[in-house]
């Protein structure tokens, strides 16, 4: 059936022939929806991103709480979330502050706490932190997961910490209620990344929490030269992850019955996706220095780790790597979800390509990622289509964990300068990637200790922007100013007319010359949440060109929506499409 009026116009851009146009402003430089972006100025390089942090109104600096005791948490935090706080269709921003000695509660002070920014729809942010309700956070904050856990249509937040995690229910009015105790959500220890997903296919969101190690702040570590340094993950015993099943108003800890308790590992990144092709959501965990895990449900309440049998536990040489951030996306446009994860300096980042039937192969070298990624220590990673050419590119937040030479041009001081690196943008060209440094200077140029990069269309112009955060530095907002090679379409699946975006929904977009597949998700990368909607670049198409969309809901129901226009966000409500058998 032809889709009815389910779209939200995002002010489609004007086209002149096939010349791409872009938005010029942020935070008052142009109206919402935007004046056309200027064409690239004459010169050898046209920049893909512009740092608009100051003009957008985002003012936030992460403090690690470092006291000179070299406690490992100091270089691991700095997460946050992009999410629709108030249900107005645009992305608001939540940023997490660090802490003090992990052994003592953190005391937030005015201008020094966790921060919440409301988006006006055109990418201008207002600080609405005061009275938002996050004052109860007393641990050392790591990351955030976003999802509508109570099914009321408002997006809630889960904060992972060294200490006790916390769940905040969204009141829809800019205020959040600490519901940790009520929901039995206070996971203790050192939690890192967390992700919401309907893991038991009952229609509500469950929660998977990756955890790291037992931290002993008193342990002292030195490098080969005898200098004090941060301890490796092996300095503490790994702990098991936690699976919380939503029982409607509270969580039930299902970690033991799922088999997680007997499989401790230092988890850092987590993604939820049907990687085995059986129609049920799986959980993939990136572990630091130990085999990665793929938790597959057995249909009877238990889970099996099939990472080794599926080819995604170790690299092609049979070694575990220092896995940090992870994304799962169809990176080669064959309809199957691949895995990409970041690693330590002198290791390569790793690409596992799907081969079908739930099997994977390490194709890092074939994709040109071997030598290219070896010099950096990567943490956060975002997969998005920077130029709207249909291919997913990779932005990576870098920063060392072992002290080394201070890079030329670094403006940091002390140990932070010895940990600084520039970030990376790996641009897809067919089955291979190239390292874009010069054209992405706003992302790759600053020499800092970055940790997270998460994406979303912040200014409503149809392309994907970035937020970059780190430890002991300021958060940065990078506007996408890349020349466009096509149009775009964003799909926002909803279970009903009032629910929040559905997570774990497979979205397939088809046009005469191509087919692309994504899954709606909020949590990926490293300790962060991003726009959960499925965004597609549509190569070679003007705004208004028709595409067909097929959704596969988490319970297996398939629906088709024909003739949706590019250049728009389409909110698709379950049951309003044509059933696909």
LOMI-752723 format. One line per 8 residues: their letters; for each residue x, y, z of N, C-alpha, C. Coordinates in steps of 0.2 Angstrom, whole numbers. Last residue first. Layout:
<recs>
a = X:Y:Z:X:Y:Z:X:Y:Z; ...
</recs>
This chain:
<recs>
xxxxxxxx = 24:-57:17:24:-64:19:31:-68:17; 22:-41:24:26:-45:19:26:-52:22; 8:-30:25:12:-35:27:15:-39:22; 11:-13:22:8:-19:19:12:-25:22; 8:-2:37:11:-4:31:8:-10:28; 3:-1:50:1:4:44:4:3:38; 9:-9:59:3:-10:57:0:-6:52; 19:4:67:18:-3:66:11:-5:64
xxxxxxxx = 23:18:58:19:15:64:18:8:62; 36:28:54:32:22:52:29:19:58; 41:43:49:39:40:55:34:34:53; 54:49:40:47:45:39:46:42:46; 61:64:35:61:59:40:54:56:40; 67:67:18:62:67:23:64:62:29; 74:64:6:74:71:9:69:72:15; 63:53:-3:69:55:0:69:63:2
xxxxxxxx = 47:47:0:51:52:-3:57:53:1; 41:30:-3:42:36:2:47:41:-1; 35:19:-10:35:26:-13:36:32:-7; 29:8:2:31:10:-4:30:17:-6; 33:-2:15:30:5:14:33:7:7; 29:-18:22:32:-14:17:29:-7:16; 34:-28:36:30:-23:33:33:-19:28; 35:-43:46:38:-38:41:33:-34:38
xxxxxxxx = 38:-49:62:34:-46:58:37:-42:52; 48:-52:72:48:-56:65:43:-53:60; 49:-45:83:46:-51:83:45:-55:77; 55:-33:79:59:-38:83:56:-45:84; 51:-31:61:51:-29:68:54:-35:72; 58:-26:47:57:-32:50:57:-30:58; 52:-15:34:54:-16:41:53:-23:43; 56:-8:18:54:-14:22:56:-14:29
xxxxxxxx = 53:5:7:56:3:13:52:-4:16; 57:12:-8:53:8:-5:56:6:2; 58:29:-14:61:23:-12:56:19:-8; 57:43:-25:54:38:-21:59:32:-20; 64:59:-23:64:53:-27:61:48:-22; 65:70:-15:59:69:-17:58:62:-21; 81:76:-19:76:76:-14:69:74:-18; 89:65:-32:87:72:-29:83:71:-23
xxxxxxxx = 103:53:-31:95:55:-31:94:62:-29; 115:48:-30:113:50:-36:106:52:-37; 112:38:-15:117:40:-20:113:42:-27; 106:42:-1:103:39:-7:107:41:-13; 111:37:16:112:41:10:109:38:4; 100:34:29:103:32:23:104:37:18; 97:30:46:98:36:41:102:33:35; 86:25:58:90:23:52:91:28:47
xxxxxxxx = 87:32:75:84:31:68:89:28:63; 95:35:86:93:28:85:90:26:78; 109:44:88:102:44:85:100:37:83; 118:36:102:117:41:96:110:40:94; 127:34:117:121:33:113:121:38:107; 142:26:124:138:32:121:132:30:118; 153:18:125:150:21:131:146:27:129; 157:17:109:160:16:116:157:20:121
xxxxxxxx = 148:9:97:154:13:98:157:12:105; 130:10:102:136:7:99:142:11:100; 114:12:105:120:11:108:125:7:104; 102:13:97:105:19:100:112:18:103; 96:7:81:100:6:88:102:12:91; 89:-1:67:89:5:72:92:3:79; 100:-6:55:96:-8:60:95:-2:65; 100:-7:36:102:-4:43:97:-7:48
xxxxxxxx = 103:-9:19:100:-12:25:104:-9:32; 99:-5:2:103:-4:8:100:-6:14; 101:-6:-15:97:-9:-9:102:-8:-3; 99:2:-31:103:0:-25:98:-3:-20; 92:7:-42:99:5:-43:103:2:-37; 78:9:-38:80:5:-44:87:3:-44; 79:6:-20:78:10:-26:80:6:-32; 75:2:-3:76:-1:-10:74:5:-15
xxxxxxxx = 80:-1:13:78:4:8:80:1:1; 76:-10:27:79:-11:21:76:-5:16; 79:-12:44:76:-7:39:80:-8:33; 75:-20:59:79:-20:53:75:-16:48; 75:-14:75:71:-15:69:75:-15:63; 81:-11:87:82:-17:84:78:-19:78; 69:0:94:76:-2:94:76:-9:91; 58:13:89:59:6:91:66:4:89
xxxxxxxx = 56:29:97:59:25:91:60:18:93; 42:29:108:48:31:106:51:27:100; 24:30:105:30:27:108:36:30:105; 12:34:100:15:38:105:22:36:107; 7:26:90:8:33:88:11:37:94; 18:12:90:12:15:90:13:22:89; 31:8:87:26:3:89:19:5:89; 40:16:74:36:16:80:31:11:81
xxxxxxxx = 55:20:65:49:15:67:46:16:74; 60:31:55:59:31:62:53:26:64; 72:34:43:67:30:45:66:29:52; 78:46:32:78:43:38:72:40:40; 87:48:17:80:47:20:82:44:27; 95:59:4:95:55:10:88:53:12; 104:61:-11:99:63:-6:100:59:0; 121:63:-16:114:61:-17:110:64:-12
xxxxxxxx = 133:68:-13:133:64:-19:126:61:-20; 138:84:-6:133:78:-6:133:75:-13; 152:89:3:149:89:-3:144:83:-4; 151:91:21:153:87:15:149:89:9; 149:97:33:149:101:27:151:98:21; 143:93:48:144:90:42:143:95:36; 150:100:63:144:100:58:147:97:51; 154:94:78:156:95:71:151:94:66
xxxxxxxx = 157:99:94:151:98:90:154:99:83; 166:93:108:166:96:102:160:94:98; 170:94:125:166:91:120:166:96:114; 187:97:131:181:99:130:177:95:125; 196:85:142:195:90:137:188:92:136; 197:74:151:201:80:152:201:85:146; 193:63:138:194:64:145:199:70:146; 180:67:126:186:64:128:187:64:136
xxxxxxxx = 169:67:112:171:69:119:177:65:121; 160:74:98:167:70:100:168:72:108; 147:72:87:149:75:94:155:70:96; 143:75:70:146:72:75:147:76:82; 130:74:58:135:77:61:138:73:67; 123:69:42:125:67:49:131:71:52; 110:78:33:116:74:34:118:73:41; 98:85:35:98:78:32:105:75:32
xxxxxxxx = 97:96:43:98:97:36:99:90:32; 96:97:57:90:95:53:91:96:46; 107:98:65:104:104:63:98:103:58; 111:85:69:109:89:74:106:96:72; 109:69:65:108:75:62:106:80:67; 123:60:74:116:62:73:115:68:69; 134:50:83:132:54:77:125:55:77; 149:51:93:143:48:92:139:53:87
xxxxxxxx = 164:46:100:161:49:95:155:46:93; 175:46:114:169:44:111:167:48:105; 189:50:117:186:43:119:180:41:115; 204:59:116:197:58:115:195:50:116; 215:68:120:214:61:122:206:60:122; 222:77:106:219:77:112:218:69:115; 225:87:94:228:82:97:226:82:104; 214:90:80:216:92:87:219:86:90
xxxxxxxx = 212:84:67:218:88:68:219:89:75; 201:76:64:207:73:64:213:77:67; 190:85:63:190:79:67:196:76:69; 194:96:56:191:97:62:190:91:66; 200:89:44:204:92:49:201:93:56; 197:81:33:193:80:40:197:83:46; 205:82:23:199:85:22:194:84:28; 217:76:29:217:83:27:210:86:26
xxxxxxxx = 213:63:31:216:67:37:215:74:35; 206:49:28:205:56:26:207:60:32; 211:34:23:212:38:28:211:45:26; 200:22:15:205:27:14:205:32:20; 194:5:12:194:12:16:200:16:15; 185:-5:1:191:-3:5:190:4:8; 175:-8:-7:176:-13:-2:182:-11:2; 170:8:-10:169:1:-12:170:-3:-6
xxxxxxxx = 177:17:0:177:17:-7:176:10:-9; 174:25:15:173:19:11:174:21:4; 186:33:26:181:34:21:180:28:16; 189:36:42:191:31:36:185:31:32; 196:47:51:191:47:47:192:42:42; 203:49:68:203:46:61:196:47:58; 212:61:79:207:56:77:207:54:70; 228:62:86:223:65:82:218:59:81
xxxxxxxx = 233:60:104:233:58:97:228:62:93; 241:60:120:237:63:115:238:60:108; 248:57:130:243:52:128:239:54:122; 257:67:133:260:60:132:255:55:130; 248:76:138:251:77:131:255:71:129; 245:71:150:240:71:145:243:72:138; 256:73:158:254:66:156:249:66:150; 259:90:153:260:84:157:259:77:154
xxxxxxxx = 247:98:142:253:98:146:253:91:150; 242:101:125:241:99:132:247:99:136; 245:104:112:245:110:117:243:108:124; 255:98:99:250:96:105:251:102:110; 264:99:89:258:103:89:253:102:95; 270:83:89:271:89:87:264:93:87; 266:72:103:266:74:96:267:81:95; 277:66:115:272:71:114:272:73:107
xxxxxxxx = 279:48:116:282:55:114:276:60:113; 269:41:129:274:41:124:276:48:122; 259:30:140:263:37:139:268:36:133; 245:22:135:252:21:138:255:28:136; 233:25:129:233:23:137:240:22:140; 229:38:117:233:33:120:231:31:127; 216:40:107:220:43:112:223:37:116; 203:44:95:209:41:97:212:44:103
xxxxxxxx = 188:40:88:191:44:93:197:40:96; 183:39:71:186:35:76:189:40:81; 171:36:58:175:41:62:177:37:69; 169:28:43:170:27:50:174:33:53; 155:26:31:162:28:33:163:28:41; 145:17:21:146:19:28:153:21:29; 138:23:5:143:19:9:144:22:16; 130:32:-1:127:25:0:132:21:4
xxxxxxxx = 134:45:-1:135:41:-7:133:34:-6; 134:55:8:128:53:5:129:49:-1; 146:58:15:144:61:9:138:59:5; 145:50:26:147:57:27:145:61:21; 136:39:34:137:41:27:139:48:27; 144:30:48:139:35:45:141:36:38; 149:24:63:148:22:56:142:26:53; 160:28:75:154:29:73:154:27:65
xxxxxxxx = 169:24:90:169:23:83:161:24:81; 181:26:104:174:26:101:174:26:93; 196:21:102:191:20:107:184:20:104; 212:17:97:205:19:95:201:17:101; 228:22:95:224:18:100:217:21:99; 237:20:79:233:24:84:230:19:89; 245:13:70:248:18:74:244:21:80; 236:4:62:241:2:67:244:7:72
xxxxxxxx = 228:8:52:226:9:59:231:7:64; 236:5:40:233:12:41:231:13:49; 239:-8:39:245:-3:41:241:4:43; 225:-13:38:230:-15:42:235:-10:44; 214:-9:30:214:-6:37:220:-8:41; 211:-14:17:215:-8:18:216:-5:25; 203:-25:17:199:-18:17:204:-12:17; 212:-35:18:208:-34:12:205:-27:11
xxxxxxxx = 214:-34:32:219:-32:27:216:-31:20; 202:-38:38:205:-31:39:210:-29:34; 193:-48:38:195:-45:31:198:-38:32; 189:-62:46:193:-56:47:195:-54:40; 172:-68:43:179:-69:42:183:-62:43; 158:-77:50:162:-71:48:169:-72:47; 141:-83:49:148:-84:49:152:-78:47; 127:-83:47:130:-82:54:137:-82:55
xxxxxxxx = 124:-86:34:123:-91:39:126:-90:46; 137:-75:28:131:-78:27:130:-84:32; 149:-68:31:149:-72:25:142:-76:24; 153:-52:36:148:-57:36:149:-61:30; 169:-47:41:164:-47:36:160:-53:37; 177:-38:53:174:-45:52:169:-44:47; 191:-28:55:184:-29:52:183:-36:51; 200:-20:68:198:-26:65:191:-26:61
xxxxxxxx = 215:-10:70:208:-11:71:205:-17:66; 230:-19:74:226:-15:70:219:-15:72; 242:-14:87:237:-19:84:233:-15:79; 248:-2:89:252:-8:87:248:-14:85; 236:4:101:242:5:96:246:-1:95; 221:-6:102:227:-3:105:232:-1:99; 206:-4:92:211:-8:96:216:-3:98; 188:-6:87:195:-2:88:199:-6:93
xxxxxxxx = 179:-15:75:181:-13:81:188:-10:82; 165:-20:65:171:-16:65:173:-14:72; 155:-32:57:158:-29:63:164:-26:62; 141:-32:46:148:-34:48:149:-30:54; 125:-39:41:129:-34:45:136:-37:47; 121:-40:23:123:-43:30:127:-38:34; 119:-33:11:113:-35:15:114:-38:22; 130:-28:6:128:-35:3:122:-37:7
xxxxxxxx = 138:-17:9:132:-16:5:129:-23:2; 148:-17:18:150:-18:11:144:-19:6; 143:-15:30:149:-10:28:151:-11:20; 131:-15:39:132:-18:33:137:-13:29; 137:-15:56:133:-12:51:135:-16:44; 141:-12:72:139:-17:68:134:-14:63; 156:-6:81:150:-5:77:148:-11:73; 165:-4:96:162:-8:91:156:-5:88
xxxxxxxx = 180:0:106:173:2:103:171:-3:98; 190:-11:111:187:-5:114:180:-4:111; 201:-25:112:195:-22:109:192:-17:114; 215:-29:111:212:-24:116:206:-21:113; 213:-46:105:215:-40:105:212:-35:110; 218:-63:104:213:-58:107:217:-52:106; 223:-72:89:225:-68:95:219:-64:97; 222:-78:77:221:-82:83:222:-79:89
xxxxxxxx = 224:-71:66:230:-74:68:229:-78:74; 212:-64:64:214:-70:59:220:-74:61; 206:-62:81:208:-60:75:210:-66:70; 192:-70:90:199:-68:89:200:-65:82; 178:-70:88:181:-70:95:188:-67:95; 172:-73:76:173:-66:79:175:-65:86; 168:-85:71:174:-82:69:175:-75:71; 158:-93:77:156:-88:72:162:-85:69
xxxxxxxx = 164:-100:87:162:-104:81:160:-99:75; 168:-89:96:173:-93:92:170:-97:86; 155:-84:100:160:-80:96:165:-84:93; 144:-89:106:146:-92:100:151:-88:96; 139:-93:121:144:-89:118:146:-92:112; 121:-94:124:127:-97:122:132:-92:119; 109:-92:136:112:-89:131:119:-93:130; 92:-96:142:99:-96:142:102:-93:136
xxxxxxxx = 78:-96:138:80:-92:144:88:-92:145; 76:-104:127:74:-106:134:76:-102:140; 83:-99:116:76:-100:116:72:-102:122; 96:-96:117:94:-103:115:87:-104:115; 104:-81:111:99:-85:115:97:-92:112; 121:-78:111:115:-80:107:110:-84:111; 134:-67:112:129:-71:116:123:-72:112; 150:-67:108:144:-67:105:138:-71:109
xxxxxxxx = 165:-59:114:159:-64:115:153:-62:111; 183:-59:112:176:-56:111:171:-61:112; 196:-64:123:191:-66:117:185:-62:117; 205:-50:129:202:-57:130:197:-58:124; 208:-37:128:213:-41:129:211:-48:130; 193:-32:132:199:-29:131:205:-34:133; 179:-36:121:183:-37:127:190:-35:126; 164:-32:115:171:-31:113:175:-31:120
xxxxxxxx = 150:-42:113:154:-39:117:161:-38:115; 134:-44:106:141:-44:105:145:-40:109; 119:-52:107:123:-47:110:130:-49:109; 105:-54:96:111:-57:99:114:-51:102; 88:-57:92:93:-52:94:99:-55:98; 82:-68:80:82:-66:87:88:-61:88; 83:-72:67:77:-68:69:77:-66:76; 94:-79:64:89:-83:66:83:-79:68
xxxxxxxx = 106:-73:61:101:-74:55:95:-78:57; 116:-70:69:116:-77:67:111:-78:62; 115:-57:73:121:-58:69:121:-65:67; 104:-45:77:104:-52:75:109:-54:70; 112:-35:90:110:-36:83:109:-44:82; 119:-24:100:114:-29:100:112:-29:93; 136:-21:107:131:-20:102:126:-25:102; 148:-14:117:143:-19:116:138:-16:111
xxxxxxxx = 165:-12:124:160:-11:119:154:-16:119; 171:-18:136:171:-11:135:166:-9:130; 174:-31:148:170:-29:142:171:-21:142; 184:-43:153:184:-35:153:181:-32:147; 174:-56:159:178:-54:154:178:-46:154; 167:-72:165:169:-65:166:174:-63:161; 156:-82:165:160:-80:159:163:-73:160; 147:-86:174:152:-90:173:157:-88:167
xxxxxxxx = 137:-76:172:141:-76:178:147:-80:178; 130:-79:160:135:-73:160:140:-74:166; 120:-87:159:127:-90:158:132:-85:159; 107:-84:161:109:-83:154:116:-86:153; 106:-86:175:102:-91:170:104:-90:163; 114:-75:179:115:-82:180:112:-87:176; 107:-63:174:114:-65:172:116:-72:173; 95:-58:176:95:-64:173:102:-66:171
xxxxxxxx = 87:-48:186:94:-49:185:94:-57:182; 73:-39:181:75:-45:184:82:-47:182; 67:-22:184:71:-27:180:73:-33:184; 50:-15:183:57:-17:187:61:-22:182; 40:-12:175:41:-8:181:47:-10:185; 42:-25:167:36:-21:167:36:-17:174; 53:-33:167:47:-36:169:41:-31:170; 67:-34:157:62:-29:159:55:-33:161
xxxxxxxx = 82:-41:163:76:-42:159:70:-37:162; 99:-38:162:93:-36:166:87:-36:161; 114:-45:163:108:-45:159:102:-43:163; 131:-40:165:124:-41:168:119:-40:163; 147:-48:164:142:-44:162:136:-45:166; 160:-52:177:155:-54:172:150:-48:170; 177:-45:177:170:-47:180:165:-49:175; 194:-49:179:188:-47:175:182:-49:179
xxxxxxxx = 205:-42:192:201:-48:189:195:-46:185; 218:-31:186:212:-32:190:208:-38:187; 228:-29:177:229:-28:184:224:-29:189; 224:-31:165:226:-37:168:228:-36:176; 223:-19:159:217:-22:162:218:-28:166; 237:-9:165:233:-13:160:227:-16:163; 239:7:174:239:-1:174:235:-4:168; 248:21:168:242:18:170:242:10:169
xxxxxxxx = 264:24:176:260:24:170:253:21:173; 280:29:180:274:28:182:269:29:177; 295:22:172:290:28:173:283:26:176; 303:12:168:302:14:175:298:19:177; 303:9:155:308:14:157:308:16:165; 292:1:154:298:-2:153:304:3:155; 281:8:167:282:6:160:290:3:160; 272:3:182:277:7:178:278:4:171
xxxxxxxx = 259:4:194:262:1:188:267:6:185; 251:0:209:256:4:205:259:1:199; 235:-1:217:240:-5:213:245:1:209; 225:6:222:232:6:226:237:2:222; 213:4:216:217:10:215:224:11:218; 207:-9:209:211:-8:215:215:-2:214; 193:-15:201:198:-10:201:201:-9:208; 189:-28:192:189:-26:199:195:-21:200
xxxxxxxx = 183:-23:175:188:-27:180:186:-24:187; 169:-21:167:176:-21:165:180:-26:170; 154:-25:159:158:-23:164:165:-25:163; 139:-21:150:146:-23:149:150:-20:155; 122:-24:151:128:-20:154:134:-23:154; 107:-24:143:114:-27:144:119:-22:146; 90:-24:146:96:-20:146:102:-25:147; 74:-23:137:79:-26:142:85:-22:141
xxxxxxxx = 59:-15:132:67:-15:132:70:-18:138; 45:-25:126:48:-20:130:56:-20:130; 41:-36:118:39:-29:117:41:-24:121; 47:-48:119:40:-47:123:38:-40:122; 60:-53:116:55:-52:111:48:-51:114; 70:-52:124:66:-58:125:60:-58:120; 77:-41:121:81:-47:120:76:-53:121; 76:-27:115:70:-31:117:73:-39:116
xxxxxxxx = 88:-16:122:86:-20:116:80:-25:119; 101:-5:127:94:-7:127:92:-11:121; 118:-6:133:113:-6:127:106:-8:129; 133:1:139:127:-3:140:122:-2:134; 150:1:144:145:2:139:139:-2:141; 154:-1:160:157:3:154:151:4:149; 155:-3:177:151:-4:171:154:1:166; 162:-9:191:164:-5:185:160:-7:179
xxxxxxxx = 150:-11:204:156:-12:201:158:-7:196; 132:-14:202:138:-12:206:144:-14:202; 117:-9:196:122:-13:195:129:-10:198; 103:-4:200:109:-2:202:115:-7:202; 90:-7:196:94:-6:191:101:-4:193; 77:-9:202:82:-14:203:88:-13:198; 68:1:200:68:-4:195:74:-9:196; 69:8:212:62:5:210:63:0:205
xxxxxxxx = 82:12:212:80:7:217:74:4:215; 82:21:200:87:15:201:84:10:206; 76:32:196:72:26:197:76:20:198; 77:48:197:81:43:198:77:37:200; 69:57:184:68:54:190:73:48:191; 72:72:175:73:65:176:72:63:183; 64:85:166:66:83:172:67:75:172; 59:89:154:66:91:155:69:89:162
xxxxxxxx = 47:83:153:47:91:154:54:93:156; 47:70:153:45:73:147:45:81:147; 53:62:163:46:65:164:43:69:158; 62:48:161:61:55:158:54:57:159; 71:40:174:65:40:169:64:47:167; 87:33:175:83:40:176:78:39:171; 97:22:184:92:23:179:88:29:180; 115:19:187:108:23:189:104:23:183
xxxxxxxx = 128:9:195:124:12:189:118:15:192; 140:13:207:133:10:206:130:13:200; 156:11:202:152:13:208:145:9:207; 159:18:187:163:14:192:159:16:199; 143:17:178:148:20:182:153:15:185; 131:21:166:135:16:168:141:20:172; 114:27:166:121:29:167:126:23:170; 101:27:155:104:23:160:112:25:160
xxxxxxxx = 86:37:152:94:36:152:96:31:157; 72:37:141:75:37:147:83:36:147; 61:45:131:67:42:131:70:43:137; 43:43:131:49:47:133:55:43:133; 33:33:130:35:37:124:41:42:125; 32:24:140:28:30:140:29:35:134; 40:13:142:35:12:137:30:18:137; 51:12:150:44:11:154:39:12:149
xxxxxxxx = 62:14:142:62:8:146:55:7:149; 67:20:129:61:21:132:59:14:136; 85:24:130:79:20:127:73:21:131; 102:25:130:96:29:130:91:24:127; 116:25:141:112:21:136:105:25:136; 133:32:144:125:32:144:122:28:139; 148:30:155:144:31:148:136:31:149; 154:34:167:158:31:161:154:33:155
xxxxxxxx = 157:42:183:153:41:177:157:39:171; 159:37:198:163:39:193:160:37:186; 144:41:208:150:37:206:154:40:201; 133:49:210:139:50:215:145:45:213; 119:56:205:125:52:203:131:54:207; 110:65:209:110:59:213:116:55:211; 108:75:200:112:77:206:114:71:210; 100:75:189:106:70:189:110:71:195
xxxxxxxx = 89:83:187:88:78:191:94:73:192; 88:96:182:86:90:177:86:84:181; 92:107:188:86:105:190:84:99:186; 102:113:175:100:114:182:93:111:183; 104:110:162:106:105:167:103:106:174; 101:115:150:96:115:154:97:110:160; 109:125:138:110:122:144:104:121:149; 104:124:121:103:128:128:105:123:133
xxxxxxxx = 110:124:105:109:121:111:108:126:117; 105:123:88:107:128:93:105:125:100; 100:115:78:107:114:80:110:119:85; 88:117:75:92:119:70:99:119:72; 81:112:86:80:109:80:84:111:74; 86:116:98:81:120:96:78:118:89; 91:105:111:92:107:104:85:111:102; 97:106:127:91:106:123:93:109:116
xxxxxxxx = 109:97:137:108:103:132:102:101:128; 116:94:152:110:92:148:109:98:143; 130:87:161:127:92:157:121:90:153; 137:84:177:134:82:171:130:87:168; 146:99:184:143:92:184:141:90:177; 151:111:185:156:106:185:153:99:185; 142:121:187:146:122:181:151:116:180; 143:118:204:140:122:199:144:123:193
xxxxxxxx = 149:101:207:148:108:209:145:112:203; 147:85:214:146:90:208:145:97:210; 157:74:221:153:80:223:153:85:217; 158:57:221:160:63:218:155:68:220; 164:46:234:158:49:230:161:56:227; 179:37:232:175:41:236:170:44:232; 186:29:224:185:26:231:180:30:235; 190:36:213:184:31:213:182:28:219
xxxxxxxx = 193:52:216:196:46:217:190:41:217; 181:60:205:187:61:209:190:54:210; 175:61:188:175:61:195:181:62:199; 167:67:174:171:62:177:170:61:184; 151:70:166:157:72:169:161:66:172; 143:67:151:144:65:158:151:67:160; 129:75:142:137:74:143:138:72:150; 117:74:131:118:73:138:126:71:138
xxxxxxxx = 107:83:119:113:81:121:114:80:128; 94:80:107:97:84:113:103:80:115; 87:81:91:92:77:96:95:82:101; 70:82:87:77:83:86:81:80:92; 57:79:90:59:76:84:67:78:83; 52:81:102:50:86:97:53:84:91; 54:74:114:49:72:109:47:76:104; 63:78:123:57:81:124:52:79:118
xxxxxxxx = 75:71:120:73:72:127:66:74:127; 82:61:109:76:66:109:73:66:116; 100:60:111:93:57:111:88:63:111; 116:57:113:111:61:109:105:57:109; 126:55:127:121:52:123:118:58:119; 142:50:134:137:54:133:131:51:129; 159:48:142:153:47:137:148:51:137; 171:48:149:170:54:144:164:52:140
xxxxxxxx = 184:37:154:177:39:154:176:45:148; 197:32:155:192:28:152:185:31:151; 207:38:163:208:38:155:203:34:152; 203:36:176:205:43:173:205:43:166; 203:23:179:197:26:177:198:33:174; 216:20:184:214:18:177:208:22:175; 226:32:192:220:27:193:217:26:186; 237:40:196:237:36:190:232:30:191
xxxxxxxx = 238:49:205:239:43:208:238:38:202; 236:62:202:243:60:201:244:53:204; 223:64:201:226:67:207:234:65:207; 210:68:190:216:65:191:220:68:197; 197:71:186:198:70:193:205:67:195; 194:73:173:195:66:175:196:65:182; 181:83:166:187:83:171:188:76:173; 176:90:151:177:84:155:183:85:160
xxxxxxxx = 167:104:148:174:101:148:174:96:153; 156:113:138:157:107:143:164:105:142; 145:121:129:151:122:133:151:117:139; 136:124:115:139:118:119:145:120:123; 132:133:106:131:134:113:132:128:118; 136:134:93:130:130:94:128:131:102; 148:142:93:142:145:90:135:141:92; 157:132:98:155:138:102:149:142:99
xxxxxxxx = 156:121:89:155:120:96:153:127:99; 158:118:76:153:124:78:152:124:85; 170:114:65:169:114:72:164:120:74; 165:106:50:167:112:53:165:112:61; 170:94:38:167:96:45:169:103:47; 177:93:26:171:89:27:167:91:33; 184:106:16:183:102:23:176:99:23; 193:105:2:186:107:4:185:102:11
xxxxxxxx = 208:110:-4:205:106:0:198:109:2; 214:120:-13:215:112:-14:211:108:-10; 202:132:-19:207:130:-15:208:122:-16; 186:140:-17:192:139:-21:198:137:-17; 174:133:-6:178:138:-8:184:136:-13; 160:123:-10:167:123:-7:171:129:-10; 145:132:-8:149:127:-12:156:128:-9; 135:134:7:139:136:1:143:131:-2
xxxxxxxx = 120:126:10:127:127:11:130:130:6; 105:136:10:109:131:7:116:132:9; 97:138:26:99:141:20:104:136:17; 87:127:36:93:129:33:93:133:27; 81:120:46:80:118:39:85:121:35; 81:136:54:80:129:55:78:126:48; 92:149:47:85:146:50:85:139:50; 109:151:53:104:150:47:97:148:51
xxxxxxxx = 115:155:64:118:157:58:113:156:52; 109:149:75:107:156:73:110:158:67; 116:136:76:115:141:82:114:148:80; 124:136:61:122:132:67:121:137:73; 124:137:43:124:139:50:123:134:55; 123:131:30:129:136:32:129:137:39; 121:116:22:119:121:27:125:125:29; 124:113:4:124:111:11:122:117:15
xxxxxxxx = 121:104:-12:121:110:-8:122:108:0; 128:97:-26:126:96:-19:126:103:-16; 121:97:-42:126:100:-38:124:100:-31; 113:93:-53:116:88:-48:121:91:-44; 102:106:-54:105:101:-57:107:95:-53; 101:111:-38:102:114:-44:106:109:-49; 90:108:-25:95:106:-29:95:110:-35; 87:113:-8:86:114:-15:92:111:-19
xxxxxxxx = 82:101:5:87:106:2:85:107:-5; 68:99:15:72:97:10:76:102:7; 64:100:30:66:105:26:70:103:20; 60:87:34:66:90:38:68:96:33; 43:82:38:48:85:33:54:88:37; 39:67:42:40:73:46:45:77:41; 26:56:37:33:59:36:33:65:40; 14:49:35:18:48:41:25:51:41
xxxxx = 1:49:26:5:54:29:9:53:35; 4:32:19:0:38:21:4:43:24; 11:23:6:12:25:13:8:32:14; 2:11:-3:5:18:-3:6:21:4; 4:-6:0:0:0:0:4:6:0
</recs>
